[in-house]
């Protein structure tokens, strides 16, 4: 079983920064899991924002490349998403995600609103 709890969302002005955190509760080694951030805007499908493998290799959606950085702390079992130069189109609910034994695990989501 894996439990994921996100935090750090809120209201931020365009051009601002926000850091999201995801605390994982997992029986086996956290470091082994590929961890992802997804987001879902109103009326849109959920989309993959960024991924980080156990090797540390990262991947980003084209829309956030150069602005967002995904990272992890395997000792603390934490996942992070540093978001810089935020745009109104980044407004969405952000979800922490992983897959273990072909089962998808999601956090409850945290709202990020980019608006002046």
DOVEX-830122 format. One record per residue: residue number from 1; residue in one letter; chain; x, y, z of N, C-alpha, C in turn. Coordinates in steps of 0.1 Angstrom, whole numbers, plus 5000, padded with zeros to 4 digits. Layout:
N
marmar n->NUM, res->A, chain->A, n_x->X, n_y->Y, n_z->Z, ca_x->X, ca_y->Y, ca_z->Z, c_x->X, c_y->Y, c_z->Z $
...
END
This chain:
116
marmar n->1, res->X, chain->A, n_x->5008, n_y->4988, n_z->5000, ca_x->5000, ca_y->5000, ca_z->5000, c_x->5009, c_y->5013, c_z->5000 $
marmar n->2, res->X, chain->A, n_x->5004, n_y->5023, n_z->4994, ca_x->5010, ca_y->5036, ca_z->4993, c_x->5000, c_y->5046, c_z->4996 $
marmar n->3, res->X, chain->A, n_x->5004, n_y->5055, n_z->5005, ca_x->4995, ca_y->5067, ca_z->5008, c_x->5003, c_y->5080, c_z->5005 $
marmar n->4, res->X, chain->A, n_x->4996, n_y->5089, n_z->4998, ca_x->5003, ca_y->5101, ca_z->4993, c_x->4995, c_y->5113, c_z->4998 $
marmar n->5, res->X, chain->A, n_x->5001, n_y->5123, n_z->5004, ca_x->4995, ca_y->5135, ca_z->5009, c_x->5002, c_y->5147, c_z->5004 $
marmar n->6, res->X, chain->A, n_x->4995, n_y->5155, n_z->4995, ca_x->5001, ca_y->5167, ca_z->4990, c_x->4998, c_y->5179, c_z->4999 $
marmar n->7, res->X, chain->A, n_x->5007, n_y->5189, n_z->4998, ca_x->5005, ca_y->5202, ca_z->5005, c_x->5013, c_y->5213, c_z->4997 $
marmar n->8, res->X, chain->A, n_x->5010, n_y->5225, n_z->5000, ca_x->5017, ca_y->5236, ca_z->4995, c_x->5010, c_y->5244, c_z->4984 $
marmar n->9, res->X, chain->A, n_x->4997, n_y->5240, n_z->4981, ca_x->4990, ca_y->5248, ca_z->4971, c_x->4985, c_y->5261, c_z->4977 $
marmar n->10, res->X, chain->A, n_x->4979, n_y->5269, n_z->4968, ca_x->4974, ca_y->5282, ca_z->4972, c_x->4972, c_y->5292, c_z->4961 $
marmar n->11, res->X, chain->A, n_x->4970, n_y->5304, n_z->4964, ca_x->4969, ca_y->5315, ca_z->4954, c_x->4982, c_y->5322, c_z->4952 $
marmar n->12, res->X, chain->A, n_x->4986, n_y->5324, n_z->4940, ca_x->4999, ca_y->5330, ca_z->4937, c_x->4997, c_y->5339, c_z->4925 $
marmar n->13, res->X, chain->A, n_x->5004, n_y->5350, n_z->4924, ca_x->5003, ca_y->5359, ca_z->4913, c_x->5011, c_y->5354, c_z->4901 $
marmar n->14, res->X, chain->A, n_x->5007, n_y->5358, n_z->4889, ca_x->5015, ca_y->5355, ca_z->4877, c_x->5029, c_y->5359, c_z->4879 $
marmar n->15, res->X, chain->A, n_x->5038, n_y->5350, n_z->4875, ca_x->5052, ca_y->5353, ca_z->4876, c_x->5058, c_y->5348, c_z->4889 $
marmar n->16, res->X, chain->A, n_x->5049, n_y->5344, n_z->4898, ca_x->5054, ca_y->5340, ca_z->4912, c_x->5058, c_y->5326, c_z->4912 $
marmar n->17, res->X, chain->A, n_x->5062, n_y->5321, n_z->4924, ca_x->5067, ca_y->5308, ca_z->4926, c_x->5059, c_y->5301, c_z->4937 $
marmar n->18, res->X, chain->A, n_x->5059, n_y->5288, n_z->4936, ca_x->5052, ca_y->5279, ca_z->4946, c_x->5059, c_y->5266, c_z->4947 $
marmar n->19, res->X, chain->A, n_x->5059, n_y->5260, n_z->4959, ca_x->5066, ca_y->5247, ca_z->4960, c_x->5055, c_y->5237, c_z->4966 $
marmar n->20, res->X, chain->A, n_x->5053, n_y->5227, n_z->4959, ca_x->5044, ca_y->5216, ca_z->4963, c_x->5052, c_y->5205, c_z->4970 $
marmar n->21, res->X, chain->A, n_x->5046, n_y->5199, n_z->4980, ca_x->5052, ca_y->5187, ca_z->4986, c_x->5043, c_y->5176, c_z->4986 $
marmar n->22, res->X, chain->A, n_x->5048, n_y->5164, n_z->4986, ca_x->5040, ca_y->5151, ca_z->4987, c_x->5047, c_y->5142, c_z->4997 $
marmar n->23, res->X, chain->A, n_x->5040, n_y->5139, n_z->5008, ca_x->5046, ca_y->5130, ca_z->5018, c_x->5040, c_y->5116, c_z->5015 $
marmar n->24, res->X, chain->A, n_x->5049, n_y->5106, n_z->5013, ca_x->5046, ca_y->5092, ca_z->5010, c_x->5047, c_y->5083, c_z->5022 $
marmar n->25, res->X, chain->A, n_x->5037, n_y->5075, n_z->5024, ca_x->5037, ca_y->5064, ca_z->5034, c_x->5037, c_y->5051, c_z->5026 $
marmar n->26, res->X, chain->A, n_x->5048, n_y->5044, n_z->5027, ca_x->5050, ca_y->5032, ca_z->5018, c_x->5058, c_y->5022, c_z->5026 $
marmar n->27, res->X, chain->A, n_x->5053, n_y->5009, n_z->5025, ca_x->5060, ca_y->4999, ca_z->5033, c_x->5074, c_y->4996, c_z->5028 $
marmar n->28, res->X, chain->A, n_x->5075, n_y->4995, n_z->5014, ca_x->5088, ca_y->4991, ca_z->5009, c_x->5096, c_y->5004, c_z->5006 $
marmar n->29, res->X, chain->A, n_x->5107, n_y->5002, n_z->5000, ca_x->5116, ca_y->5013, ca_z->4997, c_x->5110, c_y->5024, c_z->4988 $
marmar n->30, res->X, chain->A, n_x->5109, n_y->5036, n_z->4993, ca_x->5104, ca_y->5047, ca_z->4985, c_x->5112, c_y->5050, c_z->4973 $
marmar n->31, res->X, chain->A, n_x->5125, n_y->5048, n_z->4975, ca_x->5135, ca_y->5052, ca_z->4965, c_x->5133, c_y->5044, c_z->4952 $
marmar n->32, res->X, chain->A, n_x->5126, n_y->5032, n_z->4953, ca_x->5124, ca_y->5023, ca_z->4941, c_x->5113, c_y->5028, c_z->4932 $
marmar n->33, res->X, chain->A, n_x->5104, n_y->5037, n_z->4937, ca_x->5093, ca_y->5041, ca_z->4930, c_x->5095, c_y->5052, c_z->4920 $
marmar n->34, res->X, chain->A, n_x->5090, n_y->5052, n_z->4908, ca_x->5089, ca_y->5063, ca_z->4900, c_x->5078, c_y->5072, c_z->4905 $
marmar n->35, res->X, chain->A, n_x->5080, n_y->5085, n_z->4907, ca_x->5070, ca_y->5094, ca_z->4913, c_x->5067, c_y->5105, c_z->4902 $
marmar n->36, res->X, chain->A, n_x->5054, n_y->5109, n_z->4902, ca_x->5049, ca_y->5118, ca_z->4893, c_x->5041, c_y->5129, c_z->4899 $
marmar n->37, res->X, chain->A, n_x->5040, n_y->5140, n_z->4892, ca_x->5031, ca_y->5151, ca_z->4895, c_x->5021, c_y->5152, c_z->4883 $
marmar n->38, res->X, chain->A, n_x->5009, n_y->5151, n_z->4885, ca_x->4998, ca_y->5154, ca_z->4875, c_x->4991, c_y->5166, c_z->4879 $
marmar n->39, res->X, chain->A, n_x->4983, n_y->5172, n_z->4869, ca_x->4974, ca_y->5183, ca_z->4873, c_x->4962, c_y->5182, c_z->4864 $
marmar n->40, res->X, chain->A, n_x->4951, n_y->5187, n_z->4870, ca_x->4938, ca_y->5187, ca_z->4862, c_x->4932, c_y->5201, c_z->4864 $
marmar n->41, res->X, chain->A, n_x->4930, n_y->5208, n_z->4853, ca_x->4923, ca_y->5221, ca_z->4853, c_x->4908, c_y->5218, c_z->4850 $
marmar n->42, res->X, chain->A, n_x->4900, n_y->5228, n_z->4854, ca_x->4886, ca_y->5227, ca_z->4852, c_x->4882, c_y->5224, c_z->4838 $
marmar n->43, res->X, chain->A, n_x->4874, n_y->5214, n_z->4836, ca_x->4870, ca_y->5210, ca_z->4822, c_x->4880, c_y->5204, c_z->4813 $
marmar n->44, res->X, chain->A, n_x->4892, n_y->5200, n_z->4819, ca_x->4902, ca_y->5194, ca_z->4811, c_x->4906, c_y->5181, c_z->4817 $
marmar n->45, res->X, chain->A, n_x->4913, n_y->5173, n_z->4809, ca_x->4917, ca_y->5160, ca_z->4814, c_x->4930, c_y->5161, c_z->4823 $
marmar n->46, res->X, chain->A, n_x->4931, n_y->5152, n_z->4831, ca_x->4943, ca_y->5152, ca_z->4840, c_x->4955, c_y->5149, c_z->4831 $
marmar n->47, res->X, chain->A, n_x->4966, n_y->5157, n_z->4833, ca_x->4978, ca_y->5156, ca_z->4825, c_x->4991, c_y->5154, c_z->4833 $
marmar n->48, res->X, chain->A, n_x->5000, n_y->5147, n_z->4828, ca_x->5013, ca_y->5145, ca_z->4835, c_x->5021, c_y->5158, c_z->4834 $
marmar n->49, res->X, chain->A, n_x->5026, n_y->5162, n_z->4845, ca_x->5034, ca_y->5174, ca_z->4846, c_x->5049, c_y->5171, c_z->4846 $
marmar n->50, res->X, chain->A, n_x->5053, n_y->5162, n_z->4855, ca_x->5067, ca_y->5158, ca_z->4857, c_x->5068, c_y->5144, c_z->4863 $
marmar n->51, res->X, chain->A, n_x->5079, n_y->5138, n_z->4860, ca_x->5082, ca_y->5125, ca_z->4866, c_x->5097, c_y->5124, c_z->4870 $
marmar n->52, res->X, chain->A, n_x->5099, n_y->5116, n_z->4881, ca_x->5113, ca_y->5114, ca_z->4885, c_x->5114, c_y->5099, c_z->4888 $
marmar n->53, res->X, chain->A, n_x->5124, n_y->5093, n_z->4882, ca_x->5127, ca_y->5078, ca_z->4884, c_x->5136, c_y->5076, c_z->4896 $
marmar n->54, res->X, chain->A, n_x->5137, n_y->5063, n_z->4900, ca_x->5146, ca_y->5060, ca_z->4911, c_x->5160, c_y->5064, c_z->4908 $
marmar n->55, res->X, chain->A, n_x->5164, n_y->5064, n_z->4895, ca_x->5178, ca_y->5069, ca_z->4891, c_x->5180, c_y->5084, c_z->4893 $
marmar n->56, res->X, chain->A, n_x->5169, n_y->5091, n_z->4894, ca_x->5170, ca_y->5105, ca_z->4894, c_x->5166, c_y->5112, c_z->4881 $
marmar n->57, res->X, chain->A, n_x->5165, n_y->5104, n_z->4871, ca_x->5161, ca_y->5109, ca_z->4858, c_x->5147, c_y->5116, c_z->4858 $
marmar n->58, res->X, chain->A, n_x->5147, n_y->5127, n_z->4852, ca_x->5134, ca_y->5135, ca_z->4852, c_x->5129, c_y->5137, c_z->4838 $
marmar n->59, res->X, chain->A, n_x->5116, n_y->5139, n_z->4838, ca_x->5109, ca_y->5142, ca_z->4825, c_x->5098, c_y->5153, c_z->4828 $
marmar n->60, res->X, chain->A, n_x->5096, n_y->5162, n_z->4819, ca_x->5087, ca_y->5173, ca_z->4821, c_x->5078, c_y->5174, c_z->4808 $
marmar n->61, res->X, chain->A, n_x->5066, n_y->5179, n_z->4811, ca_x->5057, ca_y->5183, ca_z->4800, c_x->5063, c_y->5195, c_z->4793 $
marmar n->62, res->X, chain->A, n_x->5061, n_y->5196, n_z->4780, ca_x->5067, ca_y->5208, ca_z->4773, c_x->5062, c_y->5221, c_z->4779 $
marmar n->63, res->X, chain->A, n_x->5050, n_y->5221, n_z->4784, ca_x->5044, ca_y->5234, ca_z->4789, c_x->5051, c_y->5239, c_z->4802 $
marmar n->64, res->X, chain->A, n_x->5058, n_y->5230, n_z->4809, ca_x->5065, ca_y->5235, ca_z->4821, c_x->5080, c_y->5234, c_z->4821 $
marmar n->65, res->X, chain->A, n_x->5086, n_y->5229, n_z->4810, ca_x->5100, ca_y->5228, ca_z->4809, c_x->5107, c_y->5242, c_z->4811 $
marmar n->66, res->X, chain->A, n_x->5117, n_y->5242, n_z->4820, ca_x->5124, ca_y->5254, ca_z->4822, c_x->5118, c_y->5262, c_z->4834 $
marmar n->67, res->X, chain->A, n_x->5106, n_y->5259, n_z->4838, ca_x->5099, ca_y->5266, ca_z->4849, c_x->5097, c_y->5258, c_z->4861 $
marmar n->68, res->X, chain->A, n_x->5095, n_y->5245, n_z->4859, ca_x->5092, ca_y->5236, ca_z->4870, c_x->5104, c_y->5226, c_z->4873 $
marmar n->69, res->X, chain->A, n_x->5106, n_y->5222, n_z->4885, ca_x->5116, ca_y->5213, ca_z->4888, c_x->5111, c_y->5202, c_z->4898 $
marmar n->70, res->X, chain->A, n_x->5111, n_y->5190, n_z->4894, ca_x->5107, ca_y->5179, ca_z->4903, c_x->5119, c_y->5174, c_z->4911 $
marmar n->71, res->X, chain->A, n_x->5117, n_y->5170, n_z->4923, ca_x->5128, ca_y->5165, ca_z->4931, c_x->5123, c_y->5155, c_z->4942 $
marmar n->72, res->X, chain->A, n_x->5131, n_y->5148, n_z->4948, ca_x->5127, ca_y->5138, ca_z->4958, c_x->5138, c_y->5137, c_z->4969 $
marmar n->73, res->X, chain->A, n_x->5133, n_y->5134, n_z->4981, ca_x->5141, ca_y->5131, ca_z->4992, c_x->5138, c_y->5117, c_z->4997 $
marmar n->74, res->X, chain->A, n_x->5146, n_y->5107, n_z->4993, ca_x->5143, ca_y->5093, ca_z->4996, c_x->5144, c_y->5090, c_z->5011 $
marmar n->75, res->X, chain->A, n_x->5152, n_y->5097, n_z->5018, ca_x->5153, ca_y->5095, ca_z->5032, c_x->5140, c_y->5099, c_z->5040 $
marmar n->76, res->X, chain->A, n_x->5135, n_y->5110, n_z->5036, ca_x->5123, ca_y->5115, ca_z->5042, c_x->5110, c_y->5110, c_z->5035 $
marmar n->77, res->X, chain->A, n_x->5112, n_y->5103, n_z->5024, ca_x->5100, ca_y->5098, ca_z->5016, c_x->5091, c_y->5110, c_z->5011 $
marmar n->78, res->X, chain->A, n_x->5098, n_y->5120, n_z->5005, ca_x->5091, ca_y->5132, ca_z->5001, c_x->5093, c_y->5134, c_z->4986 $
marmar n->79, res->X, chain->A, n_x->5083, n_y->5140, n_z->4980, ca_x->5084, ca_y->5144, ca_z->4966, c_x->5081, c_y->5159, c_z->4965 $
marmar n->80, res->X, chain->A, n_x->5088, n_y->5166, n_z->4957, ca_x->5086, ca_y->5181, ca_z->4956, c_x->5084, c_y->5185, c_z->4941 $
marmar n->81, res->X, chain->A, n_x->5077, n_y->5196, n_z->4940, ca_x->5076, ca_y->5203, ca_z->4927, c_x->5078, c_y->5218, c_z->4929 $
marmar n->82, res->X, chain->A, n_x->5089, n_y->5223, n_z->4925, ca_x->5092, ca_y->5237, ca_z->4925, c_x->5087, c_y->5244, c_z->4913 $
marmar n->83, res->X, chain->A, n_x->5078, n_y->5253, n_z->4914, ca_x->5071, ca_y->5259, ca_z->4902, c_x->5075, c_y->5274, c_z->4902 $
marmar n->84, res->X, chain->A, n_x->5082, n_y->5278, n_z->4892, ca_x->5086, ca_y->5292, ca_z->4890, c_x->5079, c_y->5299, c_z->4878 $
marmar n->85, res->X, chain->A, n_x->5079, n_y->5312, n_z->4878, ca_x->5073, ca_y->5319, ca_z->4867, c_x->5059, c_y->5314, c_z->4863 $
marmar n->86, res->X, chain->A, n_x->5051, n_y->5312, n_z->4873, ca_x->5038, ca_y->5307, ca_z->4872, c_x->5029, c_y->5315, c_z->4863 $
marmar n->87, res->X, chain->A, n_x->5021, n_y->5308, n_z->4855, ca_x->5012, ca_y->5315, ca_z->4845, c_x->4997, c_y->5311, c_z->4849 $
marmar n->88, res->X, chain->A, n_x->4988, n_y->5319, n_z->4845, ca_x->4974, ca_y->5316, ca_z->4848, c_x->4970, c_y->5302, c_z->4843 $
marmar n->89, res->X, chain->A, n_x->4975, n_y->5298, n_z->4832, ca_x->4972, ca_y->5284, ca_z->4827, c_x->4978, c_y->5273, c_z->4835 $
marmar n->90, res->X, chain->A, n_x->4986, n_y->5276, n_z->4845, ca_x->4991, ca_y->5266, ca_z->4854, c_x->4980, c_y->5263, c_z->4865 $
marmar n->91, res->X, chain->A, n_x->4970, n_y->5271, n_z->4865, ca_x->4959, ca_y->5269, ca_z->4875, c_x->4953, c_y->5255, c_z->4874 $
marmar n->92, res->X, chain->A, n_x->4953, n_y->5247, n_z->4885, ca_x->4948, ca_y->5234, ca_z->4884, c_x->4949, c_y->5227, c_z->4898 $
marmar n->93, res->X, chain->A, n_x->4943, n_y->5216, n_z->4899, ca_x->4946, ca_y->5207, ca_z->4911, c_x->4957, c_y->5199, c_z->4908 $
marmar n->94, res->X, chain->A, n_x->4967, n_y->5198, n_z->4916, ca_x->4980, ca_y->5191, ca_z->4914, c_x->4979, c_y->5178, c_z->4923 $
marmar n->95, res->X, chain->A, n_x->4983, n_y->5167, n_z->4916, ca_x->4982, ca_y->5154, ca_z->4923, c_x->4996, c_y->5147, c_z->4923 $
marmar n->96, res->X, chain->A, n_x->4999, n_y->5141, n_z->4934, ca_x->5010, ca_y->5132, ca_z->4935, c_x->5006, c_y->5118, c_z->4931 $
marmar n->97, res->X, chain->A, n_x->5015, n_y->5111, n_z->4924, ca_x->5011, ca_y->5098, ca_z->4918, c_x->5022, c_y->5088, c_z->4918 $
marmar n->98, res->X, chain->A, n_x->5019, n_y->5076, n_z->4919, ca_x->5029, ca_y->5065, ca_z->4917, c_x->5022, c_y->5052, c_z->4913 $
marmar n->99, res->X, chain->A, n_x->5029, n_y->5043, n_z->4908, ca_x->5024, ca_y->5030, ca_z->4905, c_x->5032, c_y->5019, c_z->4912 $
marmar n->100, res->X, chain->A, n_x->5025, n_y->5010, n_z->4919, ca_x->5032, ca_y->4999, ca_z->4926, c_x->5024, c_y->4986, c_z->4923 $
marmar n->101, res->X, chain->A, n_x->5031, n_y->4976, n_z->4918, ca_x->5024, ca_y->4964, ca_z->4914, c_x->5012, c_y->4966, c_z->4906 $
marmar n->102, res->X, chain->A, n_x->5014, n_y->4974, n_z->4895, ca_x->5004, ca_y->4978, ca_z->4885, c_x->4992, c_y->4985, c_z->4891 $
marmar n->103, res->X, chain->A, n_x->4992, n_y->4989, n_z->4904, ca_x->4981, ca_y->4996, ca_z->4910, c_x->4985, c_y->5011, c_z->4910 $
marmar n->104, res->X, chain->A, n_x->4976, n_y->5020, n_z->4906, ca_x->4978, ca_y->5034, ca_z->4907, c_x->4975, c_y->5040, c_z->4920 $
marmar n->105, res->X, chain->A, n_x->4983, n_y->5048, n_z->4926, ca_x->4981, ca_y->5055, ca_z->4939, c_x->4981, c_y->5070, c_z->4936 $
marmar n->106, res->X, chain->A, n_x->4971, n_y->5077, n_z->4942, ca_x->4969, ca_y->5091, ca_z->4940, c_x->4968, c_y->5098, c_z->4954 $
marmar n->107, res->X, chain->A, n_x->4973, n_y->5110, n_z->4955, ca_x->4970, ca_y->5118, ca_z->4966, c_x->4956, c_y->5125, c_z->4964 $
marmar n->108, res->X, chain->A, n_x->4952, n_y->5133, n_z->4974, ca_x->4939, ca_y->5139, ca_z->4973, c_x->4940, c_y->5152, c_z->4965 $
marmar n->109, res->X, chain->A, n_x->4951, n_y->5157, n_z->4962, ca_x->4953, ca_y->5168, ca_z->4953, c_x->4954, c_y->5181, c_z->4962 $
marmar n->110, res->X, chain->A, n_x->4961, n_y->5191, n_z->4956, ca_x->4962, ca_y->5204, ca_z->4962, c_x->4960, c_y->5215, c_z->4951 $
marmar n->111, res->X, chain->A, n_x->4951, n_y->5225, n_z->4954, ca_x->4947, ca_y->5235, ca_z->4944, c_x->4958, c_y->5245, c_z->4943 $
marmar n->112, res->X, chain->A, n_x->4962, n_y->5248, n_z->4931, ca_x->4971, ca_y->5260, ca_z->4928, c_x->4963, c_y->5269, c_z->4919 $
marmar n->113, res->X, chain->A, n_x->4962, n_y->5281, n_z->4923, ca_x->4955, ca_y->5292, ca_z->4915, c_x->4965, c_y->5303, c_z->4912 $
marmar n->114, res->X, chain->A, n_x->4966, n_y->5306, n_z->4899, ca_x->4975, ca_y->5317, ca_z->4895, c_x->4967, c_y->5328, c_z->4890 $
marmar n->115, res->X, chain->A, n_x->4966, n_y->5339, n_z->4897, ca_x->4957, ca_y->5350, ca_z->4894, c_x->4962, c_y->5362, c_z->4900 $
marmar n->116, res->X, chain->A, n_x->4960, n_y->5374, n_z->4894, ca_x->4963, ca_y->5387, ca_z->4900, c_x->4951, c_y->5392, c_z->4907 $
END
